[in-house]
Amino acid sequence: MSTMMDGEDYRIREAIRIFQERPKRPFSACACLGPANGEPECFCRMASIVKVEGIYYQISGDELSGITARHYQNPPQQ
């Protein structure tokens, strides 16, 4: 039997898989002008954000401590 949580678990696992398969980019200072192509953040900040089935997930952690994903929430505009 499938539940909505099963779908959420799938999307989280898929977001982590996509993140792990991305080529690693070197860290550098962000000089972006802002979000592009309808994404919620600039190109540099999108490095840790993955979209799965229309939902954005923020990826955090590393290979040693474990990688986790949670729903991305755009910070409030000031």
Phi, psi and omega in degrees: 000134182259141177235171177298326180295324177301320178295319178294316178300318179299313182297321178295314178298320180293319178299317179295319179298313180299315180300315182293333181274348178292144173295141180284131179257144177293148177284140176204168178292142181276127177237025182287157179265355179136186181298152178221159175055032177076005179281154185283344183226171176290168183306317182296315181287337179289352179300331181252013180240132182234139178255124178231122179049043176082001180245132178272137177236135175270124180263135178219166181094187178214181184299328183281315184271348182103142181259134179233161177225143176217161178304132177281135174236120180298129180298148181297142178285139181253000000 
